[in-house]
């Protein structure tokens, strides 16, 4: 069973979009994913409730709820046969909580948007994961997603330049696409949409899936494997 944590204390970075689309991908491949929703907004939980009985199975756990009638471990138990646990973390996650939430993670994904505010928050998040969460770069557990990007823009080029400075692999670049909003309304992921509508979006997930399949401590993905380096002299935006 693989445990994947999607984490960025900055709100609006697209954590839930990444989490539900990962669950959709694994479910569409006849796996048994569990979405563990730590966000009090419950967005992942609502997505699961929108799914129809004919759609592939996705199980959800409302980890943000506190049930005094049972132990915490019992509340967070996963069904037998679970293949992947995808953890959707809350915004404003305190650095002191990172060791607990990442300790058992096989992979940690940090989505970041192309803006000055988001890159600053991402830098602080990576620092806390390394120093407080004790996540080691060489373990190949930590990867960054450039999310909601528009290629050939100055803001995208500035984001990629920034991500290269972190020494953390860029495991995917996800474009700004309406397919994510459309699929979320139906409890779907882009991998479950009609191929001719979501082909480009699905292709952008291939480097991420390949990285997730690499074992911890395996060959790190070189920064920029899934994203081109910006041209020399490009300015920020």
Secondary structure per residue as TSV (DSSP state, phi and psi in degrees):
chain	resnum	aa	ss	phi	psi
A	1	X	-	360.0	128.2
A	2	X	E	-100.9	136.7
A	3	X	E	-111.8	121.3
A	4	X	E	-118.3	122.0
A	5	X	E	-106.8	125.8
A	6	X	E	-103.7	117.9
A	7	X	-	-141.8	133.0
A	8	X	-	-168.8	114.3
A	9	X	S	-61.0	-17.9
A	10	X	S	-73.6	121.9
A	11	X	T	-66.2	150.4
A	12	X	T	79.9	13.8
A	13	X	S	-83.5	-8.8
A	14	X	S	96.7	23.2
A	15	X	H	-59.3	-47.2
A	16	X	H	-65.9	-39.0
A	17	X	H	-59.4	-44.3
A	18	X	H	-64.3	-45.2
A	19	X	H	-62.9	-48.0
A	20	X	H	-70.6	-32.4
A	21	X	H	-72.8	-30.9
A	22	X	H	-64.9	-44.4
A	23	X	H	-60.8	-42.2
A	24	X	H	-60.4	-44.3
A	25	X	H	-60.3	-51.1
A	26	X	H	-64.7	-39.6
A	27	X	H	-63.5	-40.6
A	28	X	H	-69.0	-15.7
A	29	X	T	-99.7	20.1
A	30	X	T	64.2	28.2
A	31	X	-	-91.7	178.8
A	32	X	-	-123.8	82.3
A	33	X	E	-84.0	151.6
A	34	X	E	-122.4	130.2
A	35	X	E	-96.5	119.5
A	36	X	E	-106.6	106.5
A	37	X	E	-97.0	108.5
A	38	X	-	-94.2	-5.4
A	39	X	-	-84.5	121.6
A	40	X	T	-57.0	-20.7
A	41	X	T	-68.5	-22.0
A	42	X	-	65.7	30.2
A	43	X	H	-66.0	-41.1
A	44	X	H	-63.9	-39.6
A	45	X	H	-62.9	-43.1
A	46	X	H	-64.0	-37.4
A	47	X	H	-60.6	-44.5
A	48	X	H	-63.0	-39.6
A	49	X	H	-67.6	-21.4
A	50	X	H	-78.7	-15.7
A	51	X	-	-69.7	145.1
A	52	X	-	-89.9	155.6
A	53	X	T	-57.5	-26.7
A	54	X	T	-79.2	-11.6
A	55	X	S	-82.0	154.0
A	56	X	-	-55.2	149.0
A	57	X	-	-69.0	130.5
A	58	X	E	-135.0	127.1
A	59	X	E	-100.5	143.8
A	60	X	E	-125.4	144.1
A	61	X	E	-125.5	125.0
A	62	X	E	-82.8	80.2
A	63	X	T	-69.1	-18.0
A	64	X	T	-75.5	-16.3
A	65	X	-	-81.9	144.0
A	66	X	-	-111.5	119.7
A	67	X	-	-114.4	105.1
A	68	X	T	-68.6	-10.0
A	69	X	T	-83.3	-14.8
A	70	X	S	-133.0	165.4
A	71	X	-	-74.8	158.2
A	72	X	H	-63.1	-40.8
A	73	X	H	-63.8	-35.6
A	74	X	H	-69.0	-39.9
A	75	X	H	-63.3	-35.0
A	76	X	T	-95.2	9.0
A	77	X	-	-64.5	148.9
A	78	X	-	-111.2	153.5
A	79	X	-	-64.1	152.8
A	80	X	T	-61.5	138.3
A	81	X	T	92.6	-1.2
A	82	X	-	-59.5	132.6
A	83	X	-	-101.5	-30.9
A	84	X	E	-142.8	135.6
A	85	X	E	-112.2	120.1
A	86	X	E	-109.5	117.2
A	87	X	E	-99.1	117.2
A	88	X	E	-96.7	107.8
A	89	X	-	-88.5	159.6
A	90	X	-	-81.5	161.9
A	91	X	T	-71.5	160.2
A	92	X	T	60.7	30.2
A	93	X	-	-65.0	126.6
A	94	X	-	-73.2	141.1
A	95	X	G	-55.9	-32.5
A	96	X	G	-68.3	-17.7
A	97	X	G	-87.3	-11.6
A	98	X	H	-63.1	-42.7
A	99	X	H	-57.5	-40.4
A	100	X	H	-67.5	-41.6
A	101	X	H	-81.9	-19.3
A	102	X	H	-107.3	-8.4
A	103	X	T	-55.3	-45.2
A	104	X	T	-94.5	8.1
A	105	X	-	-75.9	133.1
A	106	X	S	-80.0	-35.2
A	107	X	E	-139.8	142.8
A	108	X	E	-124.4	123.1
A	109	X	E	-111.7	128.6
A	110	X	E	-115.7	104.9
A	111	X	E	-81.0	143.4
A	112	X	E	-141.9	139.8
A	113	X	E	-93.9	158.4
A	114	X	S	-82.8	77.0
A	115	X	S	-149.6	157.5
A	116	X	H	-60.1	-43.2
A	117	X	H	-61.4	-43.4
A	118	X	H	-71.7	-37.8
A	119	X	H	-66.7	-36.9
A	120	X	H	-64.0	-43.9
A	121	X	H	-64.7	-38.4
A	122	X	H	-63.8	-42.4
A	123	X	H	-59.4	-43.5
A	124	X	H	-66.2	-39.0
A	125	X	H	-63.0	-46.3
A	126	X	H	-62.2	-42.5
A	127	X	H	-58.5	-45.3
A	128	X	H	-67.4	-37.1
A	129	X	H	-63.6	-39.9
A	130	X	H	-74.4	-44.0
A	131	X	H	-89.1	-42.7
A	132	X	T	-92.7	-45.8
A	133	X	S	-76.1	-11.0
A	134	X	-	58.7	35.3
A	135	X	-	-85.3	127.6
A	136	X	-	-97.8	134.2
A	137	X	G	-55.3	-41.5
A	138	X	G	-70.4	-11.4
A	139	X	G	-78.3	-8.8
A	140	X	T	58.1	36.1
A	141	X	-	-101.3	-18.1
A	142	X	E	-113.0	126.0
A	143	X	E	-139.4	154.7
A	144	X	E	-113.6	140.7
A	145	X	E	-112.3	124.5
A	146	X	E	-79.5	111.5
A	147	X	E	-110.0	147.7
A	148	X	E	53.0	48.0
A	149	X	E	-95.5	155.9
A	150	X	-	-122.4	108.9
A	151	X	T	-62.5	159.4
A	152	X	T	66.1	21.5
A	153	X	S	-112.1	156.3
A	154	X	H	-64.3	-36.1
A	155	X	H	-66.3	-36.9
A	156	X	H	-66.1	-44.9
A	157	X	H	-62.0	-40.5
A	158	X	H	-65.5	-39.2
A	159	X	H	-63.5	-46.7
A	160	X	H	-64.4	-39.0
A	161	X	H	-59.3	-44.9
A	162	X	H	-62.7	-45.2
A	163	X	H	-63.8	-32.6
A	164	X	H	-63.1	-29.2
A	165	X	H	-75.1	-17.3
A	166	X	H	-77.5	-22.2
A	167	X	T	71.4	21.9
A	168	X	-	-114.1	136.5
A	169	X	E	-63.1	137.4
A	170	X	E	-87.5	105.4
A	171	X	E	-90.6	-10.0
A	172	X	E	-170.2	153.2
A	173	X	E	-121.8	120.3
A	174	X	E	-108.2	123.5
A	175	X	E	-75.1	161.6
A	176	X	-	-78.4	102.2
A	177	X	-	-130.8	138.5
A	178	X	H	-70.2	-14.3
A	179	X	H	-61.7	-29.5
A	180	X	H	-69.8	-39.7
A	181	X	H	-68.6	-42.9
A	182	X	H	-63.7	-44.9
A	183	X	H	-68.5	-37.3
A	184	X	H	-62.5	-35.1
A	185	X	H	-62.6	-24.9
A	186	X	T	-105.8	4.8
A	187	X	T	71.3	31.3
A	188	X	-	-115.5	172.6
A	189	X	-	-121.0	169.6
A	190	X	G	-63.3	-26.0
A	191	X	G	-71.7	-12.5
A	192	X	G	-104.0	-0.8
A	193	X	S	-81.6	166.4
A	194	X	-	-60.7	137.1
A	195	X	H	-57.4	-41.8
A	196	X	H	-69.0	-18.7
A	197	X	H	-87.7	-32.9
A	198	X	H	-120.9	16.3
A	199	X	H	-56.1	-48.3
A	200	X	H	-65.0	-39.8
A	201	X	H	-64.7	-43.5
A	202	X	H	-61.6	-41.5
A	203	X	H	-61.0	-32.4
A	204	X	H	-70.7	-15.4
A	205	X	T	-85.6	-12.3
A	206	X	H	-60.6	-44.3
A	207	X	H	-63.3	-35.7
A	208	X	H	-65.3	-45.8
A	209	X	H	-62.0	-40.6
A	210	X	H	-62.2	-41.4
A	211	X	H	-66.1	-40.6
A	212	X	H	-62.1	-29.2
A	213	X	H	-80.0	-14.2
A	214	X	S	-74.8	135.9
A	215	X	-	-70.0	154.2
A	216	X	T	-59.7	136.3
A	217	X	T	85.3	1.3
A	218	X	S	-81.7	-166.3
A	219	X	-	-66.7	118.5
A	220	X	-	-65.8	143.3
A	221	X	-	-73.3	127.3
A	222	X	-	-65.7	139.9
A	223	X	T	-56.4	126.0
A	224	X	T	96.9	-1.9
A	225	X	T	-54.9	-37.3
A	226	X	T	-106.8	9.4
A	227	X	S	-148.7	134.2
A	228	X	-	-70.8	147.5
A	229	X	-	-69.8	144.2
A	230	X	-	-69.5	152.5
A	231	X	-	-65.4	149.3
A	232	X	T	-60.4	137.3
A	233	X	T	85.6	0.7
A	234	X	-	-69.8	139.7
A	235	X	-	-93.1	171.1
A	236	X	-	-83.0	166.7
A	237	X	-	-159.1	360.0
